[in-house]
């Protein structure tokens, strides 16, 4: 049986961990939130077109995806602006 060796983990220190998170958040493109909202609106618009064409069952997939993208993008945008 091999003994357990303690290897140094760069994420052990809370300050290092928070610095890593903040660095990752700062490298995100600023238009990502808008792209999520636009993609969500496109998914809901696609559902509207498919429902108009006679395929309303597609809304079971497209509407939750679209609403989730809109809410996610909006929350990300608000939290990004609150942090600055």
SVG drawing of the C-alpha trace seen along z (x, -y; Angstrom):
<svg xmlns="http://www.w3.org/2000/svg" viewBox="-51 -49 55 51">
<polyline fill="none" stroke="black" stroke-width="0.4" points="0.0,0.0 1.4,-3.4 1.3,-6.2 -0.8,-9.2 1.4,-12.1 0.2,-15.7 0.7,-17.5 0.4,-21.3 -2.8,-22.4 -2.9,-26.0 -6.6,-26.3 -6.1,-25.6 -5.8,-29.3 -9.0,-31.3 -7.4,-34.4 -5.7,-32.5 -9.0,-30.9 -10.9,-34.2 -8.1,-35.7 -8.5,-32.8 -12.3,-33.3 -12.0,-37.1 -9.3,-36.6 -11.6,-34.2 -14.6,-36.6 -12.5,-39.5 -11.5,-37.5 -15.1,-36.9 -16.2,-39.0 -18.6,-41.8 -21.1,-40.8 -21.6,-37.3 -24.7,-38.2 -26.3,-40.0 -25.5,-36.9 -27.4,-34.7 -30.4,-37.0 -30.5,-37.2 -30.1,-33.5 -33.0,-32.9 -35.2,-35.3 -34.3,-33.5 -35.3,-30.2 -38.7,-31.6 -39.1,-33.2 -38.3,-29.8 -41.0,-28.2 -43.4,-30.9 -42.6,-30.2 -43.0,-26.4 -46.3,-26.9 -47.6,-29.0 -46.5,-26.3 -48.5,-23.7 -45.9,-22.2 -46.7,-23.5 -45.1,-20.5 -41.7,-22.0 -42.4,-24.5 -41.8,-21.8 -38.1,-22.0 -37.6,-25.5 -39.5,-27.6 -37.7,-26.4 -34.4,-26.7 -35.2,-30.2 -36.4,-31.4 -33.4,-29.9 -31.1,-31.6 -32.9,-34.9 -32.9,-34.7 -29.3,-33.4 -28.0,-36.2 -30.0,-38.8 -28.7,-37.6 -25.1,-37.5 -25.5,-41.0 -26.9,-42.4 -24.3,-40.6 -21.5,-41.8 -22.6,-45.4 -23.1,-45.2 -19.5,-44.0 -18.0,-47.0"/>
</svg>
